[in-house]
Amino acid sequence: MTIRNTMKRTSSRFFLSAILFGATSLAAAGAFSGCGGGDSSSSRPGPSSDGGLDAEASVQDDAKADAPPNEAATEAAPDALPDGVLDSDNDGVPDSEDVCPGSDDHVDGDGDGIPDGCDACPTGNNDLDSDGDGFADGCDICPGFNESIDTNGSGVPDCREALKLWLRASHDVFADDGAGAVGAPAMDGDPVRQWRDQGVWSSHGAQTDPNRQPKFVQTALPSGGPAVRFEGTTEDTVNDDSLDGALLMSGKGARTVFVVARTSDATNTSILELNRAGSSSGSAYRVTPEIGVRINNGAAVFANQPLDDQFHIISFQSPIDGSTTSLRAWYDGIPVDPTSVTPRAIDTGSGGYRVGDGHILGDAGFTGDIAELIVYEDALTDAERAAVGLTLERKHGLKSWYAPSAEPVGVYILAGQSNMVGQGNSEELSAPLNSTQGDVMAWMSSSVGWTPLKWGSGNLPTQFGPELGFGRAIADGDPDARFALVKSAVNGTSLAVDWNPATGPVYAEFVSTLGQAGQRLTALGIDYEVRGLMWMQGESDAMDEAMADAYQVNMEAFIGEVRTLVGVPDLPVVMARIRGNMAPPFVYSLTVRMAQESVAAGDPNVKVVDTDSLTLHPDGVHYDTAGQLQLGTLFANAI
């Protein structure tokens, strides 16, 4: 049973008192095709002296030729069958049991159990069709679009014309032959001489200078897939790694850019630069890992959540004749708001592109790995963008917000005092918690807005509370759903005074936080419902006898007000029970603890979790890293 199914549901649409926390509908990601499918008679060309490919060269043929052998494909056929047993295709499998008549059943390049001779997509899992076009992700040739649309009858689907650049490390990365020419397909550690464009425009990236060639990494991604590694200034402070290519784009055309990458240096360096030679205002469009888009005399920077040392999907989009003020960005599919904008009309021209290296003004080069890079000269719809993102997520084994879900986003509220703020230390975390969790949206402060979940909202900028363990457990419990967390916690605050719904200043801020978070979700077109409140508080009330004695009444009143606020009369509430043997000045901790138990006993939609076994910092009051993670898991299991 999933976490979500254990909940008692109320209405999926509701309003806060006096403030909007309402739901709007999110257009579901519909079936948009990638341009795969259809037989192709073109043969796969080898590298040419100019690095070019015919515009109509079949990417599907490339995919088949590049398919890695697996054990089943290389094993010898079984011993000959007994006399009289028919085996028309001589594959050692009787005709009566043949999976793929006419072909060798033992040749299965992608290991999906379907012999290549009968496999519609011999280079990928046939069950993964993220854009619903009937063609597996591994054989789509422009994900997110319907390949059957060919408006001008050119024989090239419209989607391929809009796909201006597509570099993927799993296809057509070639090493230097050591004699100044393009060599064989790159192997692990090889310098990269050419990275071929998978579109129809032959916009291949190349580097002739051996001192500036990036490296091919055979196994880099969670899926085991490859990437191209750029050393930036860490290897050679003079010659930064880079690849250059031509790019035919309109100066003021719409554009959507996807990058799957990781970095050890999330600063103002260039992952990709369009129109590198451009010098006029609005040209030299640079995608940076901070995250941002910088153009000459303009910028849109989304720096609240920079790239880190784990792979993520970042994307940017601007309309025709767009300005940096209209540029949108997503981190693992989660919409993020800019931290700064310098207005400037975008006009990139067609002066080619560069992957890696610093930009024309001399910034340091990109340090990190790139697994895939896509540039569409089009402003994709939400459904198209989601289809592309979902394909990238599944292909590279990532966790992102692109997971399709027909249900509203589940919103969980985390509130309380210092142990909800948190003193877990980020340097003690391991993967995946030490990186951005791209499949959980989080609102940790009104100044930042919605971002992917990550440490940093604790007592110090490098610390965290129970939200990390809670978000991971909730998302892992239902991978096909989407979740959002709203955290509102303040150190040293009491329920009797600070969180008092009638007069408390912290409660007033709590109401404002929920309102702002909900209004932003509505503005983004995201349908949602509040599903629970996690409460970690009580120590401050345990320092005063009158506050401790009133805790049960105050908590019951607080829960009632929150339920009214969010419009869910039976909103589930999970309280973390404070320890009963706390040292002074928390001399009434046992009274508060008993009050919490009494509240839960009187309300079937309130639960208490036992925190007695959670590990503490030396102060004996605040949970340490392990304690905070376990507290989050306890909350998730209870809800």
N, C-alpha and C positions, 0 to 999 in steps of 0.2 A: 504494500500500500504506500503510495507516495505521501510525502509530507502534506501536500496540498489537500489530498483526499481525506485526511483525518480531521479537517476543519469543518465546523458547522457553518455553512454559508448563509449570508444574508444577501441583500441587494448588492449588485456590482456597481451601482451608481448611487452617489450620496453627496451630501454637502456639509461643510462645516458651518457652525453657527457664525453668521455675520461675515465669514470669509469663504471664498470658493476653494473647495478641494474636490472638485467634481471631475467626472470622467467624460472624455470624448472618445470617439471611435478612431482607431488606428487602422488605416487601410492595410489589409493583410497582404503579405507578399504573395502575389499571384504567380501563375505559371508563365514565366518568361523564359524563352529558350536561349540556350547557347547555340552557336552556329555550327554544331557538329552534325554528323550523320550524312548519309548519302555516299555512294561509292565514288571513289576517285581513281582515275587511271594514271594520274601523274606519278612519276617515280621520284624518289627522294634524292635531290641533288646533293652532291658533295660540296665542300668548300671551294670557292672560286678565288681567283687572284684578287678580285675587287671586293670579295666578301659578300656578294649579292646573291639573292634568290629570286627566281621568277615569282611575280606577284601572286600567281595562282597555284603555287606549290602547295601540296596538301599537307596541312599540319597533322591530319589524322595519319597519313603515311609516315610522317616523322615520328609520331607517337608510337606507332607499331614498331618501327625500326629501332627506336630507343628503348623499347620495353626490356627491362632487365630479366635475364633468365632466372628461373627458379628451379628448385630441385626436380620438380615433376617434369619440367621441360627438358632437362638434360639427362634424365635417367635413361638407361637402355630399355628397349621394349622387352616385354616378358618373353619367356621361352615360347617356341612355336606351339600352336594349338594342336590337339589330337586330330588325326585324320577324320575327315567328314564334317568337321566343324567349320562353318563358313566365316571367313574374315576378309571381306571384299576389299577393305582399305589397308590390309596388312599391318595393322597397328597392334596386333596381339590381343584385341578385344573381339569376342564373337559378335557377329552381326546382330544377334538377338539381344545383346547387352550394350551395343555401341551407343555412346552418348552423342557422338558427332560423326555420323556415317560419311565416309569419304575423306575424313581427316584423321590424323593421329590423336587419339584421346589423351595421350600422355604429354602433349605440348600445351601448356597452360601458363603463358608468360606472366600473368598477373596473379596466379595462384587463387583464383576465385571459384575453382571447381568447374569452370566452363572451358572446354578445349578451345584454343584460339580459332580453329576453323569454324566454330559456331558461335563465337563470342562477338557480340555487337560492339563491344569496347574491350579489346584485348589488353589495354594498358590501364585499366582501372576497375573498381568495384562497380558492377552493373546495377547494384541496388542504390548507389548514391547518384541522385539526379536532382541537384539542389534547385535548379530553375524549372523543373517539371516539364521539360521539352521532349522527353522520351530518349534523350541521349545522356549517357553517364558522364559525370563530371570529368573523368579522365579523357574524354573524347570531345568535349565541348570546345569550339574554336572561337567563341566570343561569349563568355558566360553572362547571363542576365538579359539576353535579347532573343527575339524570335528569328531564327536563321532563314525562315522561309520567305521573309519579306525582302523583295528585290525590286524596289520601286522603279528604277530606270532600266530594268532588264539587262543589266550588264553582266549577269552571271555571278556577281559578287554581292552577297547579302548586304543590306543596308548597315547591319551591325558591324560588319567587317570594315566598311568605309569609315565608320566613326571610331573604330579601334586603331588609334594612331601609333601606339607602342605597347608591346607585350613581351616582357622579358621574364622568363621563368627558369630557375636554375635546374629544373628537372628535364629541360629540353635544350639541345643545341648550344652547349657551352663548349668552346674549342680552345685547346691549348696552343701555345706558340711552338712551332716546329724546331726552334733553335736556329733557324737559318733565315729569319725575317719573313716568315709566311705563316698562314693559318695551318695548324697541324691537326692531329687526331682529336676526337672528343676528350675533354679534360677528365683526368682522374684526380683522386684525392691529393691535394697539395699542389697541383699543377698551376703555373701562371696562366691567366686567362688572356688570350689574344683576341677572341671574338665571342660575343654573346648575341645570338641571333634573335631578331624580332620575330614573333610568332604571328604577326598580322600580315596583311597583304602589301604593306608599304616598304618592306625590306629595310627598315630603319635599324640596322644592326649596330650594336655597340662594339667598338674596337679600340685596341690600344697597341700601337706598334713599338712603344718604348718599353723595353724589358724592365726598366726601373720603376715603371708606373703600372705594371700589370697586377690586378688583384689575384687572389688565389681561389681555386675551386675547393670546396669542402664537401666531401661526399655525404657525410651524415651530420646534419646540424639541427634539424627540426625534431619536435616531439614525435612526428610521424616517421622519422628516420630519413626524411628527404634531404636533398642537398641545398647549398646556398653558395653565394659568391661573397668572399671576404675582402673587405677594404681595410687597409692598415692605417689610413690617415697619417698622422705625424708620429705614430708610435714606432714605425719601422724606418722611415726615411723622412727627415724633417724638411727636405728640399723637394723631393719628388713624391707627391701624394698619389695614391692609386686612383685611377679613373678610367672610364670607358666613354668614348665619344661616338655620336652618330647623327645622321641627318634626321630631320623631323618636319613633315609637311603639315603645318597647322595654321589656321587663320589667326591673325594677330589679336582679334577681339572675340574669338569664338568661345563658346561654352566649353568647359572642361571638367572632367571628373578623374581624379588620380587615386589609385590604390597602391599601397606599399606594404609588403610583409617583411619586417626587418627587426633587428635588435641592435643595440649599441652600448658601448661602455662610456660614451661621451655625448650626453644629451644637450648639446649646446647649439650655437648658431653655426652649424656646419651644413654642408649640402649633401642630402641623399640623392636628390635629382635636381638638375637645373635645366629649364627650358629656355631656348633663345639665349644661350650663354653669352654670345657676343653682343647682345643688345645693350645699348647705353642710354636710350631715351627713357623718360619717366614711364613706369608701368611695365617695363620689359624685364628680362632676366628673372623669370619666375622660379623661385627656389623652394623646394620642400625640405624642411629642416627637422631634426629629431627632437627639438625642444618642446612642443610640436608647433610648427608654424609654416606659413607661406610668406616669403619675403620677396618683394619685387623692387626694382629701382625706385627709390623715393616713396615706398609704401610697404605695408605689412599687415598681416593678420596673424597674431600669435596666440596659441592656446596652451600656455605653458603650465597650467595647473597640474597636468599629468604628462610629463615627458616620457619618451621611449626609455626603456631600461634594458637590462641584459637578457631578457627573455623575448621571444618572438611575439609580435603583436601586429594587428592590421590597423593601419591608419589610413584615412581617406579624406580628401578635400574636394570641394565642388564649388564652382562659380558659374553664373549664367552668362549668356551672350552679352557682350559689352559690360561685363561685371566689374565691380570695384572690390577692393579688399573689404569694404564695409558689408558686402553681401556674400562673402566667402564663408562657407559652412565647413565644419570638420567633425569627424567621428573617430573615436578611439575604440577599437574592437567592436564597432557598430554602435557604441553609445555616443549620442550627440553631446559635444562639449562646447562650452561658451568661450569666447575669446577673452584673454586677459588684457590685451592691448590691440588697438587698431590704428594704423596710420593710413588714412584714406588715400586711395590712388586708383584710377582706372587701370584695369589689367589689359596690356597690349603686348603679347609676347612675340609676335612675328613668327618667322619660320627659320630662325638661325641655328637650328640643330639643338642637341641636348648633350648633357654630360651626367653620368652617374658617378657619385663619389667626388672627391677633391673639394677644395674650397671654391668659392665663387670667384667671379672675375676681379673682385676687389682684393682678393688674397687671403680669405679666411682659411683656417686649418681644414684639412680634409676629413671626410667622414670615416669614423672608426666603428666598424660593425659588419654584420652579415645581412645580405639582401637575398630573400628566397624568391620573391616575385614582385613585379612592378608593372602596372597597367595604367595607360593614359587613354581615356575616351575624349574625343572632341564632341562632347554632348553633356548636358545636364541631366543625369539619370533620374528617373522617378524613384520614389522611395522603394517600390517593389523591385525595380531593376537593380538598384544599389544593394538591396538586401539579398537578391539572388546572387550577385557577384560575391558579396561578403560571405554568404553561407558556403559557397563553393570553396573559397579560400580557407575558411575555418576548417571544413571537413578534409580538404586536401592536405593541409599542413598539420592536422592534429591539434588545433588550438581550441581554447574556450573563449567564446565571444557572445555578444548580445544578439548576434544574427540568428540564433536558434529560433526556428519557427514556432509560434504558439498562437492558437486560436483563442486563448483565454486572456483576460486582462493581466497586466503586470501586478504581481503581488507585492504590496508595500508593507514593510515591517518597521515599527518605530522602536528605537532604543533610547531610553531616557534614564536619568538618575544623577548620582554625584560621582565622586572621584574614581570609584572602581568601575564606573561606566565610561568615564573619560579615558582612563587606562594608563598604566605604566609598563605595558609590555614593550620590550626593546626590539626594534626591527632588525638589528644586527644579529640577533639570535634566531631569526627565522630561516627556514629552508624552503625550497620550491614546493608548491607554487605560491605560498603565502608571502614570500619575500618579494614578489613581483606584483604588478597590477593584475587584478582579477577581472578580466574583460567581460565575464558573463554576469556580473552583479553591478548594478548601478547604485551609487551612493551619494547622499546629500549630507555632508559632514559640517558644512558651514554655509551661511547665506552669502558670504563674500565669494565663495568658490562656485557654488551651484552644483549641478549634477556632474559627476565624474565616475569613472570606473573605480571600484573598491580597491583601496590600498592603505597601508599603514600611513600614519602622519596626522591623525586626528586625536592623538593621545595627549597626555600632560605636557610632553615635549614634542617638537616637530618630527622626531624620529620614533615616537612611541605610538601605541595603539591600545584600544580597548577590546571588548568581546566581539566587536563587529567583524573582525577578520575570520575567526573561527565560526561565527554564526553564518556569515554569508557563504563561506565555502561549504558548510554542511547543508544549508538550505538548497544551494544550487546543485550540489552533487546528489541530493535526495530526489531531485526532479530535473534532470538535464534538459528536458524539452520545454520547460517553463522559463519565464523571465521574472527576475526579482529586483526590487529596489529597497534600499535601507535609508531611513532618515534618523540621524543621531542628534540628540539634543541633551547635553549633560554638562553640569557645572560643578566644579570642586566645592566641597564643604557646604553643600546646600541642604536645608531641612525640608521635610514634607510639611511641617506645621506652619512654616513662615514662607520660605522661598517658593515652594511648589503649591502653595495655597491657591486654588482656582479663583478665589474672590479677590485676593489682594497681593498675591505673590508676584514679584517682578520676574522671577525665573519662569513661572508658568506663563506669564504674558509673552515672554520671548519664545517659549515653546509653541504657543499658539501662532505667533508670527512665522516661526520656522516652518511649521506644517503648512501654513497658508502659502508661503512662497514656493515651497517644494511642489505643492499640488498645482499651483498656477503655472509653474514652468512645465510640468508634465502635460497639462492641458494645452499650453501653447505649442508644445512639440507634437501634439496629436496623439498622445499615448493614452490608451485606455487602461485604467488601473483600479484596484480596490485595496483598501487597508485591511490587513489580515491579522494583525496582532501587535501588542505592546510588550516589550521586554523592559523590566524595571529592576535596576540595581541601585538601591538606596536604603538608608536607615541609620547609618552610623552617626550622622549629625543629630538625629532625634534621640539617639541612645545616650547623649551627653546631658540630657535635661529630663528630669523626672516627669514634669507635666507633659512635655512633648511625647515622651515614650508612652505614657498612659493614654494619650489621645491618638496614638498611631492607627489603631484599627478603624476608628471612626473617620479619621482624616483620609486613610487609604481608600476606604469604601466610597467616600465622597469624591476623591480624586478619580477613581476608576469610572464612576458614573459621569463625571464631567467630560472625561476623554471620550467615552463612548458617544455622548451627545455631540461632542465636537466633530468627530469623524463620521457620525451618522450610522454607526453600527452598534445597535443596542446590546448585542451579546459578544462584543469584541473580545477575543481571547487575550488574556493577560498572564504573563509568566513573571513571577517575582523571584529574584535571587535572595534566599533567606540569609540574613547576616549571621555571623557566628555568635553564639551565646556566651562565650567565655572571654570576651575581649577585655583587654587591660584598660585601666583608667586612661583617658577621661570617659571611656564609653561604658560607664558603670551600669547603665540600664539596657544593655544590649539584649539580655535575655527577655526583657519586657517587650522590646520591639520584635524580637524573633517570634515570640508567642502570638503577638498581634498579627503578624504576617500569616502564620498558620491559621489563625481564626478567620481571617479574610478569605483564604482559600477554602476553608471548610464550609463557609456560607455561600459560596458562589461556584457553580459547576464549571464556569468558564474562566476560573482563575486557578493557576497551579503555582506551587512553590518548588524550587529546585534547591537541593542541598549543596552548600558551598564549603562544608567543613573540611573536605579533603583537598581543596585547592591550595596550591603552593603559593607562598607569600614572599615579598621582599623582606629584608631584615627588619624593617619597621614594624612588622607583625600586623599591618593593617591592609596594605595594598597588594593585590595579586601580581605575581611576576609574569614573565612571558608564558610559561606553561600554564599557569593558572588562568590567565586571560583567554588563552585559546580553548582551554577546557570549559570555561564559563560560557563561551560562545556556543560550544557544542551542546552543553546542557540546555541552553535556551532553545536551540534548534530542535533537539530531541523532544523537548516538552511541548513546543508549539505544534 
